[in-house]
Amino acid sequence: MDCCSNRMPLPMNRRALLQTLACGFGYAAFAGLATSAFGDDIATDPLAPRSPHFAPRAKRVIFLCMVGGPSHVDTFDYKPKLATDDGKAFGKGFRQGAKLLASPWKFRQHGESGLWVSDLFPEVAKHADKLCLLRGMKTDVPAHPQAQMKLHTGSFQFVRPSMGAWSLYGLGTANRNLPGFVTINPNGSAQHYGSSFLPAVYQGVPVRASRNNRGNEEPIENIRNTRLGSKAQREQLDLVQKLNRTNLKREEEDAQIEGVIESYELAFRMQAEVPELLDLSSESKATQELYGIGASGATPAGESFARQCLLARRFAEEGVRFTVVSHGGWDTHRNLRDDLEKQCGEIDRPIAGLLADLKKRGMLDDTLVVWGGEFGRTPYAQNGNGRDHNNKGFTIWMAGGGVKGGLSYGSTDDYGIEAVDGAMDIHDWHATVLHLLGLDHEKLTYRHAGRDFRLTDVKGVVNKAILA
Amino acid sequence: MCGGLADDAIATAQSDVPGRPSSAPTHSPLATDVTVTTNAPMPPTSESRAIARPLRTWFVELCAPLLVGGTLVAAVAMAIAFAASSSASTPLDDAMQSEMQDDGDGMMSGASGDAPISERERQFFEKKIRPILVANCYSCHSAEAERIRGDLVLDTRDGWMTGGASGPSIVPGDPDKSVLIQAVRWADEDLAMPPKRKLKDEDIAALEEWVRMGAPDPRVVTTGAIDSEGPALAGKSWDIEIARDFWSFKAPVKPKVPSPANATWSFGDVDRFVLASMEAHDLKPVGDASKRTWIRRVTFDLTGLPPTPEEIEAFEKDKTPTAYERVVDRLLASPAFGERWGRHWLDVARYAESSGKENNVLYPHAWRYRDYVIASFNADKPFDIFLREQIAGDLLPAANPNDRAENLVATAYLAIGPKSHNQQNPRQFYADVVDEQIDTVTQGMLGLTVACARCHDHKFDPIPQADYYAMAGIFASTATQFGTVQSPGNRRASSLIALPDEADVVAGPTMSQQVRTLIERGQERLTAEADEAMKAAEGKPREQVNNFRIAQQRAQVRTLESILERFDENGRPTIENRVTMGALDGQKILEAPILQRGEIDKPLERVPRGFVQVISGEASPSMPSDASGRRELADWIASPSNPLTARVWANRVWLHLFGKGLVPTPDNFGHSGVPPTHPELLDWLAVRLVEGTWSTKALVRELVLSRTYRLDSAHDDKNAEKDPDIVWLWRMPNRRLEAEAIRDAMLAAAGTLDRTPPSGSVINFAEGGLRGDNNRLLQQLLTDNRPLRSVYMPIVRDRVPDSLGVFDFAEPSFVVGDRDETNVATQALYLMNDPGVVGAADAFAARLVHDVPDSRNAEGERIRRAFELTLGRAPSGAEVTASKEFLDDFKKALVADGGKETAGSAGSGDAPRQRRPRERLAERAAERRGDGQGRSSNDPDALAWSAFCQSLFQTAEFRTLN
């Protein structure tokens, strides 16, 4: 395989990009850019919607990111032999003496497809025929920080752009008034939604969705003025724009000044739209209940996750390309029985609600929903009633957006330790997600430090077997 | 979240780690142990107590393959030693070194078994053989051939070795068995070459003689190119002579200064080059910039600050012929010059005060390097010396302890890069450190992307993988001293370098009682939590106890303790704070093996330490057996004969004054970069830089006093049609100010900018990773909003201050020669709503009221003053009118808003909202300063003036340099 790859002469370095993407506003290169030897002299717009490499199956992604490594053998990877061999010493390798731990939960078949799902997900199981289980996932390192970094950026060794940033770079935005890549209550390094060497416009915008939306923190940095009313601020902006236009007249044509002018108008629109978008009170009671918002007995984390899922749908609806929703607490080294039940209880109904809501609105066909964490867990016990990290085999599932529903693809061995069939590593998964968005992961390159980079580095194979 | 450690084992191993920087030797290199190819001794066993503890499967699995010929126990011992050892002065641990050395057959059994050819053989080839091949064979058998015949190429050694359709063409030593010789003899009708005309007998004899000699062929670079990916250039080994035939690899020759047709326009030679290019493209320079425009331009360019209205006025009034020179000399002498130009270098040096990556471990001593860089620019340290110190300061002679300290601090350049401190595999960790060093040094100083050759030969440039590992050997023989405290989140700590006791160095900042209390409370809380957990654990089954969490808490207590050791009870820095990050020679000097596809467990043959062959030539540098070779590397880079170094720096200087480099890709002078627009001018500048004893100030002075720099930025239709991109510099391009300049200019206008350099950095009060509880301390430290110059703000990777990040601050994980210049909505939101910006506007408004006392004409005067302080010019009549109208309309709008609805809260904002901590801090700070901020919120007049001042910050003109 060819690393620096893609000898296709893509002149897409940072500068060139700023100049070659046509269209007008929001982002204008300054003279230094606009006059580069590379090309055009026009103000450019890297967020302009772009045609993907081929017809996309999904127009947007909602990534439900389970931080900590959710157990696959207790949720979506049914291992009957693990149940029958419960308590047996697992004699392999250096884990000698570890005892296999049967899942405390029953698995049942659901839907027409007969997909096996454990009792931890009674609501999600109702959507079994929409799910495409990737049961042969694997990743490099069984440590959270590295595996999380790998999950989001494809590399734990180097600072690299995140999957959302690559997606936005490839597709451009579909809504001028909102960021194209949003991460709700991010949990982990800023690199997980960073743009690294891609232009900063592609980085994810963290949105803090507090429980009641009236907390201490602004949902988006600097999204509201703490002192001025909107009329007063409009007066201020009018003066700024008047001065800018005078300046523009003096300089004759100047794309940079036009860019500045437009950036203020966009900012002002965002100020108006974002709080409205975050205000869930406009959703019907039925919809809120569908997600489990305000459900009795819900934990704060569960309530919060429910709101985030609804928010993700609202962002998706408004054209945000990539939305990440995070849920922590999956690192179940001990107290598996209690902790995992709590974890799954918090997300089951919200996710089922999201799938149902997207379906009802006709959005599931072109919205790719992804559920998964950085790795899975061992079938043998740790601390008696816990499970250790397992990077050699785990499950990620996807739904909607051009994947086959009711499909189980790939498998681990009898106990769920290692992917043995239909194995996919993170690069393969990234390649497949980009493919669903209409992007060829080998062609989506960016010139940096003398060579063309990709999300999938030199690797990645699109899994065509799961395409609907 | 647990770091995935083997809970007990690591925790135990780590509990013995004091985590304090130890004094490292400060003089002659430690290294005495020259490379050997036997197994290296095991590390001391004192750290191997933890072996008996269970280790997590994967941990061992990761380590086991690292061992060649070792036992498992030894592997574990080493693994634990890595995890535990923080006092080793060599980060390239013994084990890693032994790894790199113990694959036994360390001989250079390159894929092609080549011995280096002798000078006599080379001469023979060059004089006799190459001409024959070029004249008679290349047209059908070389990369240049339109169609390669018989799949055979003869323009590289690999070509004939691999051979074509008829197999290998030459059997070295045996002409009779060599197909090539048979062919040129025309012995066989079907294989008679060249097909049309037989070679002269003497040529055939020469070829026979050559084959008999063993066919010594210099047209090869050791590729180490391995199976999966072949070399890039035409898929074969390279002819180094051809490879060297590339503009940037050839030494610059001082070109003849052109004589443009317009003989009167130029002030100096720089202008003659520029004007000649313009004339060649049928362009005419626009007129000169006004004095106001020029002084604003040059003041920002040299100091990053706006000129004061008084400076502008004085300059406008100065009609003497030396008025321009005087301004430039004043600016060059200002300490602000180093703060501005030092920051340019810090972009290239990927300066930051933390490791970034997963656990983002803080580097509390990195600021010494920042100060070193600033001081070096202010002192106009010759640039070659500046580079030399950063690569090998520890190995350079020093006249006195102060110089010694300076040299040591300079090497922090090698230590401040991004790192994965929780990397489990020490070999991977150090391989990545070395890679990062190679990347930074070669891109930053040479404009070469050598790191591309880590896994395979460079795809675009003639840099074989072997060259990468030749350099890797140098850095692998180096002990990078990055410090940090060992903890569950930080497996990789090292010592730091103690500064000489006699040296007169900055001790560091003074810790406030508030910070001290915060640290002590943190310790108390963590200790209590851990104690409680221990107590609760009593009698419980082991598996129900979260040992890892307890170990983590204990480690955090120790980490906090290590901060307090650096400051006495009065908050004054102790001797423990007189340390620096940096580089020393390692205990072992070694040659690095090529790693197949860059994978640490696939070592191939070892390559002698060295540089980039295409630049350094075949004469391999002699590398000392008792030192890393960094000094030799430094000498090579900073040599006047290095074709890249002076060009790269001259280009960077040009870029910062004209907005774009003569080479538009300042970090890439290779094939995938963009060639220079003005190659002769670039060479002229490079040669001049070297002749002028590498003085940056002299170069800057010459450039800013040129006619080219004095050009107006006015548009011109005729020129623009021919050269819309201003490639030929017929006018000055408009540039957007950098983040630092924007922030500093706001504070300068407000009159609150504190130009006194701070002692150290607030990060000096911290330690440990950003994840976990330490966050709290860091949050507190980062809210430090003293109105210092931006270059002194704390630069923590992934936590770059908003005010910088929003305006395209250089990503501190990469070499960034040229920042982006964007105009996006997030910047607008920042300037509209950020409390810091609002605070500056408040202070600015208060200043106006103070400067222009109430009077009948005060409003107009204040507007005028505000324009001068922000835009460096008086407002037009229309602008005065618009401003006055705004002041009225704004107050009406305040009434209309009724103080109820704040902008951006439409639909949901009627409930009282708690203020953000940052706001409260800003207010409190304002109260302390007594500048009226915070109290002004209710006074419509004060609000209106503040909003007006803020709107000037928001204009495109404010952030633009014409």
Interface residues (C-beta under 8 A of the other chain):
Chain A: M1 D2 C3 C4 R7 N13 R14 R15 L18 G26 Y27 A28 A29 F30 A31 G32 L33 A34 T35 S36 A37 F38 D41 V67 G68 G93 F94 R95 V141 P142 A143 H144 P145 Q146 Q148 M149 F156 Q157 V159 S189 A190 Q191 G194 S196 F197 P199 A200 V201 V205 N213 R214 G215 N216 E217 E218 I220 E221 N222 I223 R224 N225 T226 R227 L228 G229 S230 K231 A232 Q233 R234 E235 Q236 L237 D238 L239 V240 K242 L243 N244 T246 N247 L248 E251 E252 E253 D254 Q256 I257 G259 V260 I261 S263 Y264 L266 A267 F268 M270 Q271 A272 V274 P275 E276 L278 D279 S281 G328 D331 H333 R334 N335 Q382 N383 G384 N385 G386 D388 H389 N391 R447 A449 G450 R451
Chain B: M1 C2 G3 G4 L5 L55 R56 T57 W58 V60 E61 S228 E229 A232 G356 K357 E358 N359 N360 P418 S420 N422 Q423 Q424 Q428 D432 D439 Q443 T449 A451 C452 C455 H456 K459 F460 D461 P541 R542 E543 Q544 N546 F548 G659 K660 P664 T665 D667 N668 G670 S672 G673 V674 T677 S713 H715 A720 P724 D725 I726 V727 P733 N734 R735 R736 R771 D798 R799 D802 G805 D808 E811 S813 F814 V815 D820 E821 T822 N823 V824 A825 T826 Q827 A828 L829 Y830 M832 N833 D834 P835 V838 S876 A878 E879 A882 S883 F886 D889 F890 A893 L894 A896 D897 G898 G899 K900 E901 T902 A903 G904 S905 A906 G907 S908 G909 A911 R913 Q914 R915 R916 P917 E919 S937 L943 A947 F948 Q950 S951 L952 Q954 T955 A956 E957 R959 T960
